[in-house]
Amino acid sequence: ACAELTAMDNVMMMPRTTIYGAYDHGVYGALERITDHLNDGEDGDGGDQPRQILWRIYSRRAVLAAGSIERPIAFGHNDRPGIMLAGSVREYANRYAVAAGRRVIVFTNNNDGWRTAHDLRSRGVEVAALIDTRSDIDLPAPAGVRVIQGSAITDTKGRTRVRSITLMSGEELACDSVAVSGGWSPTVHLTCHHRGRPKWDASIAGFIPAGEIPPGMDVIGAAAGKMATSEALQGGITAGTSAARDLGGKTVKMAMPDCEDRAFGIDPVWHIPSSRARAWVDFQNDVTTKDIRQSHLEGFRSVEHLKRYTTLGMATDQGKTANIPGLAVMAEISGKSMDEVGTTIFRPPYTPVPIGAFAGRGRGPDFMPTRIPPSHRWAEERGAVFVETGLWLRAQWYPQPGETHWRESVDREVIATRSSVGICDVSTLGKIDIKGADAGEFVNRVYANGFAKLPVGKVRYGLMLRDDGFVMDDGTTARMAENHFIMTTTTANAGGVYRHLEYCRQCLWPELDVALISATDQSAQFAVAGPNSRRLLEKIVDDGVDLSNAAFPFMACGAITICGGVEARLFRISFSGELAYELAVPARFGDALARVLMQAGEEFGVTPYGTEALNVMRIEKGHATANELNGQTSAHHLGMGRMLSPNKDFIGRIMAHRPELTRGDGIRLVGLKPVDPAKMLSAGAHFLEADAPSRASHDLGWMSSVAYSPILNSSIGLGFVKNGYERMNSTVRAVDFMRGTDIEVEITSPHFIDPEGRRLHD
């Protein structure tokens, strides 16, 4: 039958697949196990196949034919090895030709246990006894099997496995396996996932679906409490025909197939009270009947309290075998019916689902894919050493032959850039394209400083605050046209800023006519910095592009063409403190642009520099980055309090003016130099007065960034010091408790290089 269905074009067979959840609108979650059975669940042994696949199935009609789950009976020492559910013993014998023991005893309260005894005997397994808690049962007994009615097992013996059982009469029977059947519980779990609560059916001693089952779902067979094979088949025909008609399909009249149709009968017995030994109900969480009695004594008598007090049904099987017997024991102790006691309802997942299945392809390198800038191949060719910055892999420095230490490379790059010209790929900075009639107003609201009057063709540095008044990010924003802005963000915070802007656009100010999109990956952008940067660019821009100070001053921007018609954008901004530009072209030209810049700059000794030299130069100039914008600093802490516009509203305006953030003796960003230039500073060091003990109560601040400056021939740093401006030119101790250093440092202006900014305007 399975092969016939698999061959049909309109049927998709999904073996080794479990529906784990029923959700709204006919959506079902399914977990398909592809290679678990091949490699014991370990990754890497399944070839190119995944371990598992998570499916979302969208349905209009569903038929639940999940069957039922056998449950145990609680009796003394029923946890010994060799004591199994009768259905499992029968399946091992019938499907795998494996005997659970050489001398088996069957213990049951329902007709299905007799079936196990018959099947074992037909397979040649010795059945020492068939024990039924019911009396006067008129069923055909297996040949050669002793049938004991109206009795029960009260205890078992055995060390490594069960060796004998004791009956209520005190008689002891030898055995090496016990097959137990306490009845069958319909598998109603999926029917409860829409908060539907099942009802008790005394005829089968189990809960059956009722209430709010998922729309479009039909429940048939044992899952619906129909234990006879004929009832299951008839239910399948009816449900399948109904579903086909609802979906517009054609149906044919189906004849009921011949089937074995044993009657199902049960007289529920949940536990054997005469047993004085421990009797287990939940084998996974070691919950016994004694635990349930104790729960009742402590007042935890509702099903919800019982579950949490005893952990009944809270193991990985979620009570599939244990819940009903446990609730029934509580009902007997409480003197209530199962209807009155009720049951907890089930939630997804029906069976455990590995988190890796939900992640799918988002694992390993695909969980956090490495992004490479457009010039990556060119940088590799030049032997660059790379570093991860956020999600990006950036060139950290470019070693040359003969250089044996990274500092040699970085020092050379810094000196070459400040003395002539250097280039650096800065494509990783976040770029957000903002357009619309209200684009100017939108940018003006998200930044703390004013942008409403920014002229077209100009760039402005912007400070973005969170609602609590602390700095969220900084960057430059260029006004390319009246209603068109290009905003840059820090590399690491690009995603966060974009989410923040979308929240502002969609939730705070939906009335504004503005649209925005992330454009980081659309362009390759290079910083060209140094005294000869203008002369280098003049060699590649097309005729008619004037880069003179008068035509293209500091903080100018505009669209230009280079190399014979390639469209580009040019921004005269500087992160190094030198005369500098940033040139952006479509990303596909990034590799070529790096080569063109190097070729054009040969006469100037152009030098590529990486993130390490970039960091050195920004510290020399006093620019703040992620180390300073750590989410705990305000505009006043950074020395940018005057940037907060008093003439407009902006996000974080009220909270940014809290007294603790604006107090004059609060922390301020300052520069730091060791009194002894031979000493090396370390980020994370704390500042203390010269004679102060090393305690938190005497802490004056911390070192946020450090670098060695080949221009100043000294280690330098940026840091936050209490009342820092009043301490200029004084000294404090920089104590690094982790590294065990204690260095005397001088507090200076954070602008170590060109504090007047003359080079920027050259």
Secondary structure, DSSP 8 states (H G I E B T S, - for coil): -HHHHHT-TT----TTEEEEEE-GGGEEEEEEESSHHHHTT-TTSSTTS-SEEEEEEE-S-EEE---EEE---B-TTTTSTTEEEHHHHHHHHHHH---S-SEEEEEESBHHHHHHHHHHHHTT-EEEEEEESSSS------TT--EEES--EEEEE-SSS--EEEETTS-EEE-SEEEEE--EEE--GGGGTTS---EEETTTTEEE--SS--TTEEE-GGGGT--SHHHHHHHHHHHHHHHHHHTT-----------------B----B-TT--S--EEETTTTEEHHHHHHHHHTT--SHHHHHHHH-TT-STTTTTTTHHHHHHHHHHHHT--HHHH------S-SS---HHHHHTT-SGGGTS--B--TTHHHHHHTT-EEEEETTEEEEEE---TT--SHHHHHHHHHHHHHHT-EEEE-TTSEEEEEESTTHHHHHHHHBSS--TT--TTEEEEEEEE-TTSSEEEEEEEEEEETTEEEEEE-STTHHHHHHHHHHIIIII-TTS--EEEE-GGGEEEEEEESTTHHHHHHTTB-TT---STTTS-TTBEEEEEETTTEEEEEE---SSSSSEEEEEEEGGGHHHHHHHHHHHTGGGT-EE--HHHHHHHHHHHT---TTT-SSS--TTTTT-GGGS-SSS--TTHHHHT-HHHH-TTSEEEEEEEESSTTS---TT-EEE-TT--SSGGG--EEEEEEEEETTTTEEEEEEEEETGGGGTT-EEEEEETTTTEEEEEEEE-S--S-TT-TGGG-
